[in-house]
Amino acid sequence: MLSKTLLDGYWRFRRENHSADKGRYEQLASLGQAPTALVIACCDSRVDVSAIFDAGPGDLFIVRNVANLVPPFEPDGRFHGTSAAVEYAAMVLKVPNVIVLGHSHCGGIAAYREKLKGKADDTNFIGTWLTQLDGLEVRDEDEQAFGRETAFELAGVRQSLANLRTFDALREREAEGLLTLHALHFDIGSGVVLALDAKTDKFAQLPEQADA
């Protein structure tokens, strides 16, 4: 049986959210989805992707994994959950935006930093998953601007962005102007989002929205 907290939450959702948007849910069920973006985010429970973008049902196609990593394109016949989501978003849903969303105080990045210090790894899967970060390029300018912890997180986001471009479907759609790739970093405490500027190749806060 689900916990009382989860059950109470489910019934609040049925009463307040689903009933209020019943027409939208019925439309999604009958017509299918057409999300505006694929978001590759971390599993961290503090990073609520839909809340960050004030998104509703059907707006975002979200895949989550430890440390929001995108592996390089590897058609080796093995199981690739994140790659499958990327492929589906690009080839079937044809999303116009793909976002890699890192975040502050990331446990996966912290574990990788501990590994670099020589700490023994007693996990079955996490350590292997994080080997994707081997050779990570942490930039001095990011460390000076945002601190070492954040600089590592930004480096992970940069690497995943580069790995996205190893997928033919994404690279081709980007070249045709049908797709835009984004690298973002969410600070849990402040709510501030940093974005990688494609022209300067530097992270900076998203600009304030002009008054309507």
Buried (B, 14 or more C-beta within 10 A) or exposed (E): EEEEEEEEEEEEEEEEEBEEBEEEBEEBEEEEBEBBBBBBBBEBEEBEBEEBBEBEBBBBBBBBBBBBBBBBBEEEEEEBEBBEBBBBBBEEBEBBBBBBBBBBBBEBBBBBBEBEEEEEBEEEEBBEBBEBBEEBEBBEEBBEBBEEBBBBBBBBBBBBBBBBBBBEBBBEBBEEEEBBBBBBBBBEEEEEBBBBEEEEEBBEEEEEEEEE
